Amino acid sequence: MPKKNNRPKQDVKPILHIFCEGEKTEPNYINGYLDKFFPTNRRLKVIKIESTRKNTPKQLVDEAAGAQMQSPEWDAFWVVYDRESELKYSERLHAEAYNKAKKNGISVALTNVCFEVWLLLHFQKTCAPYSDYDNLKKNSALRNECQKRGISDYDKGDQSVFRVLKEDEIKAARGRAEIMNRQTMQSSESSRAQPYQWNPYTDVYKLLDAIDEIAQI
């Protein structure tokens, strides 16, 4: 459920630019959220899911940083990507991407291990770590919960997922994400102090908060 914003209106509206690693799953969810809570043409002017073919965290941050240089300083930039398995992306590559994003004022909506952790939180609390997407799909309640809502077999890119989510489930996911993140951080070794080192973890709710804020300016 969107949060109310009390910021004063300004003549020049900032634009929220969102760069997603996935071509379907993340954009489908974000567009579903926008259609549900901000169903007007106006939001298309202030929130843009940028078209990109980049598929690594570092490439995505590089592209966002390049676009940032061509945009007004009051615009906001977000990148959305997954930690993925350690075999796919090393911790060093994630550190490079994350550090560059922070250096350039680009916000990161990171999910460890995959975006489906965030989806799972709509249905239940969880602090279970997963090694990759296949591991989560096989061993979590995500498929069963989707089946209860008429989705026979969840798969990445399914456009029907957001449509079966209830408003109170989205609100619950936000609260559960904060609890999950806190518990993960508290149980991690002190040397593992970055989000890409925490499993499970997600920042997606922070992106939704940013959308709520900028869409209501």
Steps between C-alpha positions, in 0.01 A plus 500: 500500500657831395623736765375858508748768409502843662773656286402833342433501127765648277485638148753258351405144577780251567497180299565159650703289256494124562744260334407133541728202450209277401304568183168369635475404867602829664343733238176300512481540876585871498254572219235305687567709810475822301179392327342410835594803704569771242271422203541829313704618206675749729712231664653417160657847509666462838580128517686333215602137477788542263554262211828312536663182378761500776490186711775528759496725809814686389365564149170618642667745738727624220198569280312676778807712576529596133134604485540690824765722341248605235217576744410782741664469839165463677407181313524173692660179372440143612641170382317174569691173494550167676798361684462172308712199589861553597601285205336747260632827646794523733491711813768721348278588203210578730725720713608695192140556390373589847788736581470684168126542549547649846783725380274645232190535715318220319265301723506121487202268537689176555346164578703207625473249350231589245194722457277211597609548864308828488197327343509230766476765772153593374378163624704422810788593725829342404863506602601197296806543277489358147790428269327610179162542332453129429572418863241753618237385253544139603525543876290805591124550522495738202361252245230373738392851593477595133298187425250599770448820304449334164855500363560135412880516505691816581783589267711811451336761283145392583291815446211373711688493831441859607133485405433234763669692781280680749574844637545369853747237370716772346494689828586181689794430266651836587488429872624144460792620286617736773479222759676251274780744417554585864517135603736416216733786590500410867591138426776583252868512585632850565728472196193458276361849516349561155155406363644280223656292780171449684272211409204548502466873443297744290484877444197493269272658759730804509451544126123488552535768768695716251229446237230600749686817589579622151163405349320719753715812468 
